[in-house]
Amino acid sequence: MNFMHHAPATARRNAWILTVAQAFGGANAPIVVSLGGLVGQHLSPDPDLVTLPVSLLNLGLALGTLPAAWVMRRFGRKPGYLLGSTIGVVSGLVAAIGIMLSSFAVFCLGTCLAGFYSSYVQSYRFAATDNITGSESQKAIARVMVGGLIAAIIGPQLVIWTRDALPGTPFAGSFFSQAALAALAFPVLFMLRASAPRTAHGPEHAPERPLADILTSSRYLLAIATGVVSYGLMTFVMTASPIAMVGHGHSIDEAALGIQWHILAMYGPSFFTGRLMVRFGKERIAAIGLLLIGGSAAVALSGFDIAHFWISLVLLGVGWNFGFIGATAMVAECHTPAERSKVQGANDFIVFGTVACASFLAGSLLHSSGWETINWIVLPAVALVLVPLVWRAARPVAI
């Protein structure tokens, strides 16, 4: 493929490396999400805490974004990502040891550390844009996200292959495999090359603005809001969907298949999302993503047949892809190279902090208010961001 042939050679090489690293590192979260609740059922002393390991994954991701940004700002992308992979190895080992010791606390520590590892993995999409701008930047972001599709396949398959690998300790083998994937990412990331030296003039040498000033930029705030709504609503609905499907009389296998189609819909469009952003503009693609998320809620509210759930989940996945990748491209154009670590870190802290809250709230809200309430909440949240996003897409000038 040659869609980045205009980008600098180092940027092209790094984008390929980050795509492979995303395939390994991106499998980290699906393993925890797939097994965290099941292990919690065996180890948790309180039935109300069975989903705590998964919630701690999201909390660790949110809390890890700012330290990860600081590490990369202070030491560079490559050392930061190598540290992240080391945390990934440790997280898998700690979780597996927690299962072997029948210690819920140790297992939860492992899943929380997995969240810290994910905070580094999530920034791969931004790293692909270093030293490239415009259409090439948008394509590079989408390309790295293709690695997420591979990860979504690798993670569940490893769970199936290794969950009974250690006799007497179900699922411990899956978390050892999680550690092995992080270890495989280490030599891949070691091949990353430092960015080319900065030129003597240009935006790289513009005065570095305080983060508080950047946060007052309406363009940056809109980019953050788009990411928050895209990722937050996706997590909010996806977390509740399997429980709702089973609660409305569908089988666990049908619920699992619906989630599988959802994950494929999340990452599959990445093959062409970059080209669509170049053709129609990142704001327009993000707006279409939000419309699809709203459409998924409308389908979910129209009935409780398995087709309603599955179609809703597919629309939700595609909507997340367009909305989140579009938001990422918007953030990438809101800072100078000198500002990128703190701007990207602040964005991810806000986005994934919202995701953590959504994962904590979805289950309790579903239990107290029902599946319909979950989906009614989606519609005004989408409208709140869609209106300014459409306005900006119609007037592509700095605001």
Secondary structure, 3 states (H helix, E strand, C coil): CCCCCCCCHHHHHHHHHHHHHHHHHCCHHHHHHHHHHHHHHHHCCCHHHCCHHHHHHHHHHHHHHHHHHHHHHHHCHHHHHHHHHHHHHHHHHHHHHHHHCCCHHHHHHHHHHHHHHHHHHCCHHHHCCCCCCHHHHHHHHHHHHHHHHHHHHHHHHHHHHHCCCCCCCCCHHHHHHHHHHHHHHHHHHHCCCCCCCCCCCCHHHCCCCCHHHHCCCHHHHHHHHHHHHHHHHHHHHHHHHHHHHHHCCCCHHHHHHHHHHHHHHHHCCHHHHHHHHHHHCHHHHHHHHHHHHHHHHHHHHCCCCHHHHHHHHHHHHHHHHHHHHHHHHHHHCCCCHHHHHHHHHHHHHHHHHHHHHHHHHHHHHHHHHCHHHHHHHHHHHHHHHHHHHHHHHHCCCCC
